[in-house]
Amino acid sequence: MQETIKERAWAMQSDLVGIRRHLHRHPELSTEEVETGRYIEAKLKEWGIPCRGGYSRTGVVGIVEGRDPGKRCVALRADMDALPIHEETGLEFASRNPGVMHACGHDVHMACLLGAAKILKDTCQEWDGTVKLIFQPSEEDFRAGAPVMIKEGVLLDPAPSKIFALHVLPEMDCGKIGFKAGQYMASTDELYLKVIGKAGHGATPELTVDPVMISACILTSLQQIVSRQAPPYIPTVLSFGRIIGEGRTNIIPGEVNIEGTFRTFNEEWRAKAHERIRLCAEEVARGLGGCCELKVDHGYPFVYNDEDATAQVKDAGLRLLGKGNLEELPLRMTAEDFAYYAQVIPGCMFRLGVRPEGVENPSSLHTSTLAIDEDCLPVGAAMMALLGILGH
């Protein structure tokens, strides 16, 4: 069966490229994937695949049935949303939506799953069971993606016993796949700190309570939570990427706002760290005459790849690509809302290599210059299709 799938996947490469380029050219942000959803529905219906839209408003779910639909059910998932990034690749099919770009590879994910859908439909008299195709919006939004689709019953009627997803990896050579069983990607929380002081003239700092200096002390102190309080056997990251203090060269502002992220792999430590971050920030600010308010926006749990599901990914990769094109991966501190599915049923998210040949330092995910080798598309489509057939 794998030879049939491989042959079909590589035969539709030009179609996959066309699908991917259309999606790349027309990116939409989280919760706004209206045209993306319509395009996916149109493709599935064109191929005779029953589907329904409206999940989490813009999501689409399709069903492909084999010879004995009730024998088993496997789910395959792709995410649909783009990022608020202005594209700078210079590609002829670059984004036509200013300030919006598929900078995380979701256009590739959708193209691969659509390719798998077509292969599965064309071969449905050669395999048993049912494959559920989940096109999920808002992966980049804590509140509107996987949790909403699960609440709306995407894992019911029929209920899959396993779920699989792929994600592009710019650092991995095109033609390869990577995987890791067990803990794979970190939980993630957004941190919002408001440091409140007393505004005044920069020439008379003694008459102010300087929230800029208080913020600097808070940021320095918070790093000790990772270096001195985090258990050394639990990977932990605490990073801050935005500091806003609306003063001037001679104006000390009354308030500074700081935004960051906390990531780890242990729920007990995650909860404890939130309280330690709060206590540290509040006490440092109080000691310097100000105050600090912390808001923690709880995000995704960590991704856990089921052992059996990961073994099936490895088996599919061996059948399609050979041992030389498989890589065991390390932990990643990035996050994914695929974690929610994997909390409900066994699942595995694996990686698809997309690095073009000869490129030593490819652009990273979430950057304006991300570029992928489109030869990855039949690899991803074939892997997803075979997992739909082999998964159980």
ZIWONOR-V755239 format. One line per field, one symbol per residue. phi: phi as a letter, one per 20 degrees, with the letter a starting at -180 (. if undefined). burial: + if it has 9 or more other C-alpha atoms within 8 Angstrom, else -. A space follows every 10 residues. Layout:
BEGIN
phi = ???
burial = ???
END
This chain:
BEGIN
phi = .fffffffff fdgfffffff fffffcfcfg mdefffffff gffffgemdg bbenflmdfc cdcddefcge fabcdccced eddfcefcem ffdfgedgmc beednfffgf ffffffgfff ffdfedbdoc deddddelfe dgdcdggfff fenfecleef ebccbdbfcf edgfodccbb fngccffbce dcddedccfr ffecffedde ffffffffff fffffffcdf gfedgbcccc cbcccedbgc cefebcdccb cccacbfffg fffgffffff fffffffdnd bcddddefdf ffedeggfff fffffffffe dngfddcede gcefcbfggf fffecgbbdd ddfcfffnee cffegmcfdg ccefffffff ffffffffee fa
burial = ----++-+++ -++--++-++ ++++++++++ +-+--++--+ +-+++---++ +-+-++-+++ +++++++++- -+++++++++ +++-+++-+- ---++-+--+ ++++++++++ ++++++++++ +--+--++++ ++++++++++ -+-+++++++ ---+-----+ ++++++++++ ++++++++++ +-++++++++ ++++++++++ ++--+--+++ ++-++-++-- ++++++---+ ---+-+++-- ----+----- ++++++++++ +++++----+ --++-+++-+ ++-+++---+ ++++-+--++ ++++++--++ -+++-+++-+ ++--++---- --+-++++++ ++--++++++ ++++++---- -++-++++++ --+-++++++ +++++++++- +-
END
